[in-house]
Amino acid sequence: MQKEHLEVILEDINGKFDLVLEGQESLRKEMHGIRDELAEKIDQNTFMIKALNQKIDGVDARLDTKIDGVEQRLEQKIDGVEQRLEQKIEGVELKLEQKIDGVELKLEQKIDGVEKKLGQKLDAVAADLKDHRADTESHRGYQVREE
């Protein structure tokens, strides 16, 4: 009975061993399937990443172009503002120069007038002094001495 018993055990072990082999084969097939799916997904993701990189490069190029355009327009506006300000400054400078020249002319005229009046007054005072001296010297005994 031992031999029969051993044969039954061996058949049972053999059956279980076949089950293990079937399970491993099934796992191997499943692993290959998963590997193939992952490889396909990796390829798909690689393609998508390349497409995104191309889009990013396109957006970058368009942004560079737009930024360059904005920069040029701003430079033109700044140049225009600078020219207008320079013209206004030159206009103000010219007006101030004219006003200063006018004020200078008026001051010169006033100074000339004051100088003329002072000259006339000094001449009048000198004439009065001369007359007074002559009058004083015409009296006897008075003599004006200059030191």
Secondary structure, 3 states (H helix, E strand, C coil): CHHHHHHHHHHHHHHHHHHHHHHHHHHHHHHHHHHHHHHHHHHHHHHHHHHHHHHHHHHHHHHHHHHHHHHHHHHHHHHHHHHHHHHHHHHHHHHHHHHHHHHHHHHHHHHHHHHHHHHHHHHHHHHHHHHHHHHHHHCCCCCCCCC
